[in-house]
Amino acid sequence: MPHDLYFGDVYFPPLLAAAALGLIAASYTSRLMHKHGVMVRFANPPLVFIAFSVIYTVIFGATIFPT
């Protein structure tokens, strides 16, 4: 049975919420890494941001919004 998130009469897939949380967590992690000077060690920082987004989305999708 699929589990949808709904606000009023609008239904959202759980992956959308997991992706939004993943982007927020990746943004926070990226800012923290910039603040401490860790991002200069990577050749392509935007790729690191995308990788963190995917990792956090999978983690949130598997733990918070399991289907």
C-alpha positions as a LaTeX table, in Angstrom:
\begin{tabular}{lrrr}
\hline
Residue & $x$ (\AA) & $y$ (\AA) & $z$ (\AA) \\
\hline
Met1 & 0.00 & 0.00 & 0.00 \\
Pro2 & 1.60 & 3.30 & $-1.04$ \\
His3 & 2.00 & 6.01 & 1.55 \\
Asp4 & 1.48 & 9.54 & 0.29 \\
Leu5 & 1.96 & 12.78 & 2.13 \\
Tyr6 & $-0.91$ & 15.19 & 1.74 \\
Phe7 & $-1.53$ & 18.80 & 2.59 \\
Gly8 & $-5.14$ & 19.73 & 2.07 \\
Asp9 & $-6.16$ & 18.17 & $-1.23$ \\
Val10 & $-2.66$ & 17.93 & $-2.69$ \\
Tyr11 & $-0.84$ & 14.60 & $-2.48$ \\
Phe12 & 2.96 & 14.39 & $-2.59$ \\
Pro13 & 5.12 & 11.30 & $-3.11$ \\
Pro14 & 7.37 & 10.43 & $-0.17$ \\
Leu15 & 10.46 & 10.69 & $-2.37$ \\
Leu16 & 9.77 & 14.40 & $-2.82$ \\
Ala17 & 9.91 & 14.97 & 0.92 \\
Ala18 & 13.03 & 12.82 & 1.23 \\
Ala19 & 14.70 & 14.76 & $-1.59$ \\
Ala20 & 13.83 & 18.09 & 0.03 \\
Leu21 & 15.29 & 16.95 & 3.35 \\
Gly22 & 18.32 & 15.57 & 1.51 \\
Leu23 & 18.96 & 18.92 & $-0.17$ \\
Ile24 & 18.62 & 20.78 & 3.13 \\
Ala25 & 21.00 & 18.38 & 4.89 \\
Ala26 & 23.50 & 18.53 & 2.00 \\
Ser27 & 23.36 & 22.32 & 2.03 \\
Tyr28 & 24.06 & 22.38 & 5.76 \\
Thr29 & 26.91 & 19.88 & 5.37 \\
Ser30 & 28.37 & 21.86 & 2.47 \\
Arg31 & 28.28 & 25.11 & 4.47 \\
Leu32 & 29.92 & 23.40 & 7.41 \\
Met33 & 32.66 & 21.99 & 5.18 \\
His34 & 33.25 & 25.41 & 3.60 \\
Lys35 & 33.46 & 27.02 & 7.03 \\
His36 & 36.13 & 24.59 & 8.20 \\
Gly37 & 38.08 & 24.66 & 4.93 \\
Val38 & 37.50 & 21.07 & 3.90 \\
Met39 & 35.94 & 21.85 & 0.50 \\
Val40 & 39.21 & 23.20 & $-0.92$ \\
Arg41 & 40.61 & 19.66 & $-0.80$ \\
Phe42 & 38.07 & 18.45 & $-3.39$ \\
Ala43 & 38.63 & 18.98 & $-7.12$ \\
Asn44 & 34.94 & 19.57 & $-7.86$ \\
Pro45 & 32.94 & 20.90 & $-4.86$ \\
Pro46 & 29.57 & 21.01 & $-6.70$ \\
Leu47 & 29.92 & 17.31 & $-7.42$ \\
Val48 & 30.51 & 16.70 & $-3.71$ \\
Phe49 & 27.30 & 18.63 & $-2.97$ \\
Ile50 & 25.35 & 16.46 & $-5.43$ \\
Ala51 & 26.85 & 13.31 & $-3.92$ \\
Phe52 & 25.82 & 14.39 & $-0.42$ \\
Ser53 & 22.33 & 15.19 & $-1.72$ \\
Val54 & 21.96 & 11.70 & $-3.14$ \\
Ile55 & 23.37 & 10.04 & $-0.03$ \\
Tyr56 & 21.09 & 11.98 & 2.32 \\
Thr57 & 18.06 & 11.40 & 0.07 \\
Val58 & 18.64 & 7.64 & 0.11 \\
Ile59 & 19.13 & 7.64 & 3.89 \\
Phe60 & 15.99 & 9.71 & 4.53 \\
Gly61 & 13.99 & 7.71 & 2.01 \\
Ala62 & 14.97 & 4.42 & 3.61 \\
Thr63 & 14.57 & 5.43 & 7.24 \\
Ile64 & 11.95 & 8.17 & 7.56 \\
Phe65 & 9.74 & 7.46 & 4.52 \\
Pro66 & 9.92 & 3.71 & 3.89 \\
Thr67 & 7.57 & 2.40 & 1.22 \\
\hline
\end{tabular}
